[in-house]
Structures are given as structure tokens and as C-alpha cells.
């Protein structure tokens, strides 16, 4: 099974916006990764606005490295739930992505995302997401195989660590060079090629 609003080999890339937009903004994230969470908190609304305005389409790639290094299955379980959200619509997917990052377990070893009841409860914060179909897909792990393939495909991009953003083929930094805080929306937008 492959979720709606996906592209690439085996549908392992989730997109938001018009696939025919003039530019592509590729976003590499991990749902249990604190740096990814900080980037989402700072920049997700800005990325959404750019896609809504038709400046670019967002393509999301997800890692599950923490499942392997810290233990647990939360990155893959949450990604599976995101696949079900993508079936409900692009808006629901992006809203749910934001909610998951807001509720991100900390420390990462606290693997609350492995609990489907937690994922369903968080989905209740997204207008129009909870339905019998969505709930069944999350509870049954309908997209767990897809989530594993998506995480497995992450390494094919040569990206080490998250978060990373590419504008077309250009890497756009999202954290300060010294490893400091995430860039502000203004700092991020100033880097995009004109």
C-alpha cells in the first residue's frame, strides 16, 4: 500500500503543493529528532506558505535513524500514521506533521510515538483528520511497510543527519553554521535563489 500524495520510487516521497510548481523544495526530517523538531517549529509555516503561493512544491523525505540507534519504533510508527494522514489530504498531512513535532517525545528514547493510541490522540488536534478509515490504518499499521521503505530510501540521497533542505539542487542551510539555533523565516527566505 502506498499513501496518496506521494511520488518517487514506491511512493517514498510525500509532497505538499502543486507537483508542477516551478521549483522543488526537498525537506529531510526525522520525527524523533530534536533538530528536525526545532526546524519545523521555526520554518514549517514559511515552507507551507511558499507552497501555497505556488513558488515551489514541498517534497518530504523521512529518516528513522533513532529507531535503530536509540531503540524503539516511534519514527516508523509516526511515519505510518503520516501516510494515513496523507490519504486524508495534503492539508491534514502537513497539519499532522506540525502536531507530531510539537508533541515530539523528549528525550528521544522516550518512545511515545510507538503507541498508536498516542498517535490517534494527537490526530484529534487536526481538523478533518480523525475518521474510521484513518483510525483503522493507524491502529493496524497499514503503512508500516511503506514507512520502512521510506526510511530505507533516505540514505540514497546521500544526506547525513537531519534536518536538511534542498532548493532544487542547492543545499539551503536551516541551522546556523556553528550548530546553533534554527534560522528564522527571514534568514531562510533570504538564502533561496532568486
N, C-alpha and C positions, 0 to 999 in steps of 0.2 A: 504494500500500500504506500502511495506517495501523496502527501498533502497537496491541497490546492495552492496556487500562487507560488509555485516553485519552478526552478529551472536547473539546467546543468545535468551532469551525469546522475541518473537515478533520482533526479529532483532534489539534490542535496543542498541547493541554494534557495533560500526563501527570499522573495523580492517584495518590495513595497513601492507602489507608484506605477507609472507608465513604463512598461518594458521598452518602449520605443523612444524614451526620453533621449536628449542629445548626449548626455553623459551618464556614466555609471559610477556610483559611489559604493565601493565594496567595504563592508564592515565585518571585522573578525573579532568575535567575542567568545567569552565563556561565562555561563550563567552563575557559577560559583566563584568566579574570580573577582576579587575586590577592585582591581584596577578597571576591569570592564564595567563594574557597577558604578564607579565614580565617573567614568566617561559617559555612561548612559544618563546619569543624573544631570551632568553638565550640558550634554550635547544632543540627547535624543530628540528633544523638541525642535532644535535647529535643523537636524537631519530630516525630520518629518516635514518641516515647513518647506525645505528645499525640494523634496519630492512632491509635495502637494502643489508647489508652484510650477512643477514640470521642468525644473533646472536639471534634475538627474533622477535616475531610479536607484533605489537602495537595494543592494544585494547583501544578504546576511549569511555569514559562514560561522559555524559554531564548533568550538573545541569541547572536549570532555576530559582534558588532561587531569583535572583534580580528582575525577573518579578513579583514575589509575594511580595517582601519586599519593593522595590523602586517604583514598578509600571511599567506598560507597557508590551510589548510582544516581545521585541527585542531578548532575549535569545532564545525563541522558534522559532521566525521567522528566525533568522540566522541559527539555527539548522536545520530547514526545508530546507533552501537553501543548507546547507551542505549535506543533504540527496540527493538532486538533483545532487550535485557535485559528490557524491559517485557513482551515476549511470554512470557518465561520465568516471570514472576511479579512481583508488587509488591515482595516482599522482595528478589529478585535485583536489581530496578531500583534500589532505594534503597541496597543494599549496594554496587552497582557505582558509583553516583553518589559515594558516600563514597570509594571506592578511587580514582576518577578525580581527585577533588580532592586526595587525599593525594599522588598522583603527578603533580600538575599541573606542566607544564613551566615552568621559570623560567630566564632571563627569558621572558615570553610569546612573544617572537619565535622562541624555540627550539620549533619546531612538531612535537614528537614525536607528538602526537595525530593528526597527518595520516597516520601509519604504522599501517596496520591490524594489523601483527604486534605492535606495542606495545599496542594496544587489546586484542588477544586474550590477550596475556601477562598484562595486568592483570586481565582477566576470570577468569583462573585463580585469583585470590585470593578469588573469591566462590563459596561452596559452591552447587553445583547450577546454575551458570550455563553453563559450557562444555558444548556439545553439538554434534553435526554441524550441526543446524539453526541454532544461534546463530552458530557459526563461519562458516557459509556466508553468512548475512545480513551479517555484519560484513565479510568478505572481499570480497563482491560489492557492498557499499554499497547494500544493499536499501532502506534507509530514508534515503538521501541526499536524495531529492526531498522527503520528509516533513520532514527536518531543515531544509532550505532554507525550506520553507513555515512551519515553526515559528518559525525565526529572523525571517522576514519579517513574521510576525504580531506579533512582540514590540512593535513600535512602535505598534500600535493601542491599547495600554493607556496610552499617554502617559507611560510610565516612561522616565526618562533615567538611564542608568547602572545598575550592579548592585553589590551586592545590594540588593533592596527586598523588603519583606514587607508584605502587607495582611492584616489580620484582618477578615473580611467586607469592609466598605468603608473601614476605618480603617487608615491607614498606621502601622505599628509600626516605629520605628527599630531597626536592628540594629547600627549602628555609632554610636559616640559623636558628639555634635554637632560637636565640633571636628575630626572626621575621624579621630579616634583609633581605638583597637582596637575589635574587635567586642565587643558586650555579652556579659556572662556569661549562662548559662542563667537564673540567678535574676533578673538585671536585665531580661532579655527577658520572662520569665513575669510579672513584676510589672506590665508595661505592658499585658498583654492585658485587654480589657474584661471586667468581671465579669458 
